Each structure stands twice: as C-alpha cells, then as structure tokens.
C-alpha cells in the first residue's frame, strides 16, 4: 500500500492545530495532507484524515471544513476503488489512468 511521508507530516500538523483550537491552520494542513495522500492513493492516511475532518467540520462549523470533509471522503472512496481521476497533466498528455 502506498505511503506518503508528506501527507503524514501534514496530518500531524493538522492534528496539533486542531487540538490547539486553531481551525484555519488545521484546515490548511489537512488540505495539504489530502492532496499529498490523494496523489498516490494513500488509503491509510486518507482514512485518518476522514476522521480528523469530521471532527474539524464539527468543531469549526464552517462551509470550508465541511467541503474538506466531503473531498477527503470522495478521495478515500476513489483510492479504495482504484478510480483516481486523471490529473490535468495526464489528461493533457492523453495518458491512460494508472492500472491497479
């Protein structure tokens, strides 16, 4: 299973910020973690992010936090199903989706 150290680092930052009640930095770090984990279908980190984003959405109560929660849930579903959408670069070059 792929593993993203960058996503893990950002996830740790998000957890620390959330624990301190710093919702904006928690959200920013969680977005960074989500993007890094999604790049390589890091299911484990996405699962942990899904839990964190539920708490963040509940605590922060903002539309952005809820949008992040939904994004992570969809990325996790795509990672589990092997249906990661192509990046803009992959579409531009006409590359096929990665085989799983």
C-alpha positions in Angstrom: 0.0 0.0 0.0 1.4 3.4 -1.0 2.5 5.7 1.9 3.1 9.4 1.7 5.5 10.9 4.3 4.5 14.4 3.2 0.8 13.6 3.9 1.7 12.1 7.3 3.6 15.2 8.3 0.8 17.5 7.3 -1.7 15.3 9.1 0.3 15.6 12.3 0.3 19.4 11.8 -3.4 19.3 11.3 -4.0 17.2 14.5 -1.8 19.6 16.6 -3.5 22.7 15.3 -7.0 21.2 15.8 -6.0 20.2 19.4 -5.0 23.8 20.0 -8.3 25.1 18.6 -6.5 26.7 15.6 -9.1 25.8 13.0 -7.6 27.7 10.0 -4.1 26.2 10.3 -5.7 22.8 11.0 -7.7 23.1 7.8 -4.7 24.3 5.7 -2.6 21.4 6.9 -5.4 18.9 6.3 -5.8 20.1 2.7 -2.1 19.7 2.2 -2.3 16.1 3.6 -5.3 15.3 1.5 -3.6 16.4 -1.7 -0.4 14.5 -0.9 -2.3 11.4 0.1 -4.5 11.5 -3.0 -1.6 11.8 -5.4 -0.6 8.2 -4.5 -3.8 6.7 -3.2 -2.5 6.6 0.4 -5.6 4.9 1.9 -4.3 4.8 5.4 -3.6 8.5 5.6 -6.9 9.3 3.9 -8.8 7.2 6.5 -7.1 9.1 9.3 -7.9 12.4 7.5 -11.5 11.4 7.1 -11.8 11.0 10.9 -10.0 14.3 11.5 -12.1 16.2 9.0 -15.3 15.0 10.6 -14.1 16.5 13.9 -12.8 19.7 12.2 -16.1 20.2 10.5 -18.0 19.7 13.7 -15.7 22.0 15.7 -15.1 24.7 13.2 -18.6 24.7 11.8 -17.6 26.3 8.5 -18.5 25.5 4.9 -14.8 25.1 4.0 -14.3 22.5 6.8 -17.4 20.6 5.5 -16.1 20.9 1.9 -12.8 19.4 3.1 -14.6 16.6 4.8 -16.5 15.7 1.6 -13.4 16.0 -0.5 -11.5 13.6 1.7 -14.4 11.1 1.8 -14.5 11.1 -2.0 -10.7 10.7 -2.3 -10.8 7.8 0.1 -13.6 6.2 -1.9 -11.6 6.6 -5.1 -8.5 5.2 -3.5 -10.3 2.1 -2.3 -12.0 1.6 -5.7 -8.9 2.4 -7.8 -10.8 5.1 -9.6 -8.4 8.1 -9.1 -9.3 10.7 -11.7 -6.5 11.7 -14.1 -4.6 14.9 -13.3 -4.8 17.8 -15.7 -1.3 16.9 -16.8 -2.3 13.3 -17.5 -5.3 14.5 -19.5 -3.2 17.0 -21.4 -0.8 14.3 -22.5 -3.5 11.8 -23.2 -2.1 9.2 -20.7 -4.3 6.4 -19.6 -5.3 6.0 -15.9 -2.8 4.1 -13.8 -3.5 0.4 -13.7 -4.0 -1.2 -10.3 
